[in-house]
Amino acid sequence: MRLFSRRRHTTLNTHSEPAPVRGSAGRRSRRGRVLTLAAVALGLAVSTVPLTTGSAFASVQTCLTGTLKYTATDAETGTRPTSVARNVNWELRGQTTAGGAETQLATGITDANGNFNACYNGASALPSAYVKFNSSSTKMWRVVTDKSDTATEYTFNSNTQYNTSGTIGLGDVTVPSEKVYAFKIVDVLNLLYWKRGTSSVCWTGNQATYNDCDTLTVAWGANNAEGSIFDIRTRKVLLNSNEPDSKHLILHEAGHWLQWQLFDKHDVPVTGCDGHTFNKISSATCAWSEGFADAVAAYTLGDYRYVFKGGSSFDFTNDQNTVGWDQGDQVQGRVSSSLLDLWASAGDGGNWNKTISVMTDYQSDDFHDYFVNDRPNGGLSTTGAAKDFLVKHTINY
């Protein structure tokens, strides 16, 4: 299984602002964080209110309401549940005059229960109206059809309503089966966004306001050539076939993108990662990159494992006597289990937020650099219980 492409050491500076100031040791200094009113209004972590357009003095309101749902295999449970699709972009489209051109009438996102309330205020009933759903969530994340196409999202429409006014309930609107994986990915990425560990509306504290936010782009297609990879060339997560059956797989690859974002889009060179596995030695840089991504998925889902698309899983539980495991910080499973233990500990606050802050301020070249150098700089312990966690997992500094 190829979970991550080998990185090239490339420094990107796509911000319009000056590059962050680097210290003598090559680390970033802390930058101020400003959460704007627009960021607060976005409210992706809670139910959201759809946008409406039209004249404030209009006499007729038309609303199409309902709940967006999808049915997809869940590798984690081995079932095929029907779930609500949360924070999915929608557009209310239709005609305002008989025989007139179809236009966009309103936009918004489904709420935390998958509900939408698409309303338009006009002078009269709408000759036609329907809701178009897009495989994206605001500008924060999206699913496109191919890595070479940055714009083409998956879309589908509700049934068209004619001569509409008042509130029309569409009931449950179901994602078509051929597009269900795209919308499942959009829904699952909410879980990571809600736990992103920063007060910024963006994915990391490296951007402060909504207009500054970078978009996490996933390219999925049933027949796409590449999958299970964060493509360092296009900066997209690439998935194919039935890989989205596994939430762990989706979140693992998104975890690579998140690490790149935390490091303010500066690469850490990764070597020796071909054929890497959870419990065997690869390299210090590979174990750091893959171990962090493993831990992102497990932390987000609240467990201690990785689940493959077919439903089999790998348990990260290990100590000095675990049979079949290599030892040390060149083993990605040792790194991921150490991170999960640290994040769950009282010393780290019972979550990963302090690590997220450290990684935003300091670029760690590997797990040793993170633990020995950057944790102290960020006010986190490297002794006592923190060190004991590492020793348990055969990492001794």
NORHU-V273523 format. One record per residue. N is the residue number from 1. OMEGA is omega in radians with two decimals (* if undefined). Layout:
N_OMEGA, N_OMEGA
This chain:
1_-3.11, 2_-3.04, 3_-3.05, 4_3.11, 5_3.09, 6_-3.07, 7_2.92, 8_-3.11, 9_-3.09, 10_3.11, 11_3.14, 12_3.04, 13_-3.09, 14_3.08, 15_3.02, 16_3.12, 17_3.11, 18_3.09, 19_-3.14, 20_-3.14, 21_-3.14, 22_3.08, 23_-3.10, 24_3.13, 25_3.09, 26_-3.11, 27_-3.08, 28_3.02, 29_-3.13, 30_3.12, 31_3.12, 32_3.13, 33_-3.13, 34_3.09, 35_-3.05, 36_3.07, 37_3.11, 38_3.11, 39_3.11, 40_-3.10, 41_-3.13, 42_2.98, 43_-3.11, 44_-3.11, 45_3.12, 46_3.09, 47_-3.09, 48_3.14, 49_-3.12, 50_3.11, 51_3.05, 52_3.10, 53_3.12, 54_-3.09, 55_3.10, 56_-3.10, 57_-3.10, 58_-3.06, 59_-3.07, 60_3.07, 61_3.05, 62_3.12, 63_2.97, 64_-3.07, 65_3.10, 66_-3.13, 67_3.12, 68_-3.11, 69_3.06, 70_3.10, 71_-3.08, 72_3.09, 73_3.10, 74_-3.08, 75_-3.09, 76_-3.10, 77_-3.10, 78_-3.14, 79_3.11, 80_-3.03, 81_2.94, 82_-3.05, 83_3.03, 84_3.14, 85_-2.99, 86_3.07, 87_3.09, 88_3.13, 89_3.03, 90_3.04, 91_2.95, 92_-3.09, 93_3.10, 94_3.13, 95_3.05, 96_3.07, 97_-3.14, 98_-3.12, 99_-3.12, 100_-3.14, 101_3.05, 102_-3.13, 103_3.01, 104_-3.06, 105_-3.14, 106_3.09, 107_3.09, 108_3.08, 109_3.04, 110_-3.10, 111_-3.07, 112_3.06, 113_3.13, 114_-3.08, 115_3.02, 116_-3.13, 117_-3.00, 118_-2.99, 119_3.06, 120_3.08, 121_-3.13, 122_-3.09, 123_-3.09, 124_3.09, 125_3.12, 126_3.08, 127_3.09, 128_3.11, 129_3.04, 130_3.11, 131_3.07, 132_-3.13, 133_-3.09, 134_-3.12, 135_-3.13, 136_3.10, 137_-2.96, 138_3.04, 139_-2.99, 140_3.06, 141_-3.08, 142_3.04, 143_3.13, 144_-3.01, 145_-3.02, 146_-3.09, 147_-3.14, 148_-3.10, 149_-3.07, 150_-2.98, 151_-2.98, 152_3.07, 153_3.02, 154_3.14, 155_2.94, 156_-3.03, 157_2.96, 158_3.04, 159_3.12, 160_3.07, 161_-3.06, 162_-3.14, 163_-2.97, 164_2.95, 165_-3.08, 166_-3.12, 167_-3.13, 168_-3.13, 169_3.12, 170_-3.11, 171_3.11, 172_3.06, 173_-3.00, 174_3.08, 175_3.10, 176_-3.03, 177_-3.10, 178_-3.14, 179_-2.98, 180_-3.12, 181_3.13, 182_-3.11, 183_3.02, 184_3.12, 185_3.12, 186_-3.12, 187_-3.10, 188_-3.10, 189_2.98, 190_-3.06, 191_3.11, 192_3.14, 193_-3.12, 194_3.14, 195_-2.97, 196_2.97, 197_3.09, 198_3.08, 199_3.09, 200_3.05, 201_3.13, 202_-3.11, 203_3.13, 204_3.12, 205_3.09, 206_2.98, 207_-3.00, 208_-3.03, 209_-3.06, 210_-3.13, 211_-3.14, 212_-2.97, 213_2.98, 214_-3.11, 215_2.99, 216_-3.10, 217_3.07, 218_3.05, 219_3.09, 220_2.99, 221_-3.08, 222_-3.08, 223_3.10, 224_-3.04, 225_-3.04, 226_3.09, 227_-3.14, 228_-3.10, 229_2.88, 230_-3.04, 231_-3.07, 232_-3.11, 233_-3.08, 234_-3.10, 235_3.08, 236_2.92, 237_-3.12, 238_3.11, 239_3.09, 240_3.06, 241_-3.13, 242_-3.14, 243_3.13, 244_3.00, 245_-3.11, 246_3.04, 247_3.11, 248_-3.13, 249_3.11, 250_-3.03, 251_3.06, 252_-3.13, 253_3.05, 254_3.10, 255_3.05, 256_3.11, 257_-3.14, 258_3.12, 259_3.09, 260_3.09, 261_3.12, 262_3.11, 263_3.07, 264_3.08, 265_2.98, 266_-3.12, 267_2.87, 268_-3.12, 269_3.12, 270_3.13, 271_3.05, 272_-3.03, 273_3.13, 274_3.11, 275_-3.12, 276_3.06, 277_-3.02, 278_-2.92, 279_-3.12, 280_-3.13, 281_2.97, 282_3.03, 283_-3.14, 284_-3.12, 285_3.11, 286_-3.13, 287_3.11, 288_-3.13, 289_-3.10, 290_3.12, 291_3.08, 292_-3.14, 293_3.05, 294_-3.10, 295_3.09, 296_-3.11, 297_-3.11, 298_3.12, 299_-3.11, 300_-3.10, 301_3.05, 302_3.11, 303_-3.00, 304_-3.01, 305_2.95, 306_-3.14, 307_3.13, 308_-3.08, 309_3.14, 310_3.10, 311_3.04, 312_-3.05, 313_3.07, 314_-3.10, 315_-3.12, 316_3.13, 317_3.14, 318_3.00, 319_-3.06, 320_-3.02, 321_-3.10, 322_-3.09, 323_3.05, 324_-3.13, 325_2.91, 326_-3.04, 327_3.00, 328_-3.02, 329_2.97, 330_3.11, 331_-3.01, 332_3.12, 333_3.06, 334_3.12, 335_-3.10, 336_3.13, 337_3.08, 338_3.12, 339_-3.12, 340_3.10, 341_3.12, 342_-3.10, 343_-3.13, 344_-3.02, 345_3.11, 346_-3.13, 347_3.10, 348_3.10, 349_3.12, 350_3.09, 351_-3.08, 352_-3.00, 353_-3.13, 354_3.04, 355_3.10, 356_3.11, 357_3.13, 358_-3.09, 359_3.04, 360_-3.07, 361_-3.05, 362_3.11, 363_-3.11, 364_-3.10, 365_3.09, 366_-3.07, 367_3.09, 368_3.12, 369_3.11, 370_-3.01, 371_-3.01, 372_-3.04, 373_-2.95, 374_3.08, 375_3.09, 376_3.10, 377_3.12, 378_3.09, 379_3.14, 380_-3.05, 381_2.99, 382_3.14, 383_3.06, 384_-3.08, 385_-3.13, 386_3.12, 387_-3.14, 388_3.10, 389_-3.11, 390_3.14, 391_3.09, 392_-3.10, 393_3.02, 394_3.05, 395_-3.06, 396_3.10, 397_*
